[in-house]
Amino acid sequence: MSMIKEFKEFAMKGSLIEISVAFIMGAAFGKVTTALIDGVIMPIVGELTTGVDFKAMKYVLSEAQYDATGKILSPENAIQYGNFITIFIDFVLVAFVMFLLIKMTNRLKSSEEKASE
């Protein structure tokens, strides 16, 4: 019975709940950022690069093989580097926004400390 009591104390600690909330908010923030990248930023970048769709960019190693009826015998084998570019831009933007949030939080904490002194 003591193990259940210990687990309950562990689960109800404030830091664990805060981490859980932060994880959920981070996942939601990731979805918002991905939607922003896919729906707003990448079309603009594509337009600036003469209509290039980054997600379609790939280096084909071997073409797909079809039989006479059109059935696929072997699928295309390709390096999808355009998708990597999109995900990399997504990562850089998320990292930059998180940097700005932490910087703002640190600035607010330091101004509160100065005010309390």
C-alpha positions in Angstrom: 0.0 0.0 0.0 2.9 2.4 0.6 3.9 2.1 -3.0 0.5 3.4 -4.1 0.8 6.3 -1.6 4.3 7.2 -2.9 3.0 7.1 -6.5 0.1 9.4 -5.6 2.4 11.9 -3.9 4.7 11.8 -6.9 1.9 12.3 -9.4 0.4 15.1 -7.5 3.6 17.1 -7.1 3.3 20.5 -8.7 6.3 20.2 -10.9 5.0 17.0 -12.6 1.7 18.6 -13.4 3.5 21.7 -14.7 5.6 19.5 -17.0 2.5 17.7 -18.2 0.8 20.9 -19.1 4.0 22.2 -20.8 4.2 19.0 -22.8 0.6 19.3 -24.0 1.0 23.0 -24.8 4.2 22.3 -26.7 2.5 19.6 -28.8 -0.3 22.0 -29.6 2.2 24.8 -30.4 4.0 22.4 -32.7 0.8 21.8 -34.7 0.2 25.6 -34.9 3.7 26.2 -36.1 3.5 23.4 -38.7 0.2 24.8 -40.0 1.9 28.2 -40.2 4.9 26.8 -42.1 2.9 24.7 -44.5 0.0 27.1 -45.1 1.7 30.5 -45.1 5.5 30.5 -45.1 6.3 27.7 -47.6 3.9 29.0 -50.3 5.6 32.4 -50.0 9.1 30.8 -50.2 7.9 28.7 -53.1 6.6 31.8 -54.9 9.9 33.6 -54.3 11.7 30.6 -55.8 9.6 30.7 -58.9 6.8 28.4 -57.8 8.9 25.5 -56.4 7.0 23.2 -54.1 9.6 22.1 -51.5 7.7 19.0 -50.4 7.8 17.7 -54.0 11.6 18.1 -54.3 13.3 14.8 -54.4 16.2 12.9 -56.0 15.0 9.7 -57.6 17.3 6.8 -57.1 15.2 4.3 -59.1 12.0 4.9 -61.0 8.9 2.9 -60.2 8.4 -0.3 -62.3 5.0 -1.1 -63.7 3.7 -4.2 -65.5 1.6 -4.1 -68.7 -1.7 -3.5 -66.8 -0.3 -0.6 -64.8 0.2 -2.5 -61.6 3.3 -1.4 -59.6 6.0 -4.0 -59.5 8.4 -1.9 -57.5 7.8 1.5 -56.1 9.9 4.6 -56.7 13.0 4.9 -54.5 13.8 8.6 -53.8 15.6 10.9 -51.4 12.9 13.4 -50.2 15.2 16.3 -49.5 12.4 18.9 -50.0 10.5 17.6 -47.0 13.6 17.8 -45.0 14.0 21.5 -45.9 10.4 22.2 -44.8 10.8 20.4 -41.5 14.2 22.2 -40.9 12.5 25.6 -41.5 9.8 24.5 -39.1 12.4 23.5 -36.4 14.3 26.8 -36.8 11.1 28.9 -36.4 10.0 26.9 -33.3 13.4 27.2 -31.8 13.4 31.0 -32.5 10.0 31.5 -30.9 11.0 29.4 -27.9 14.1 31.5 -27.6 12.0 34.7 -27.6 9.6 33.3 -25.0 12.5 32.3 -22.7 14.2 35.7 -23.2 10.9 37.5 -22.4 10.4 35.3 -19.3 13.9 36.0 -18.0 13.5 39.7 -18.6 10.2 39.7 -16.6 11.8 37.7 -13.8 14.8 40.1 -13.6 12.5 43.2 -13.6 10.4 41.6 -10.8 13.6 40.9 -8.8 14.8 44.5 -9.2 11.4 45.8 -8.1 11.4 43.6 -5.0 14.8 44.9 -4.0 
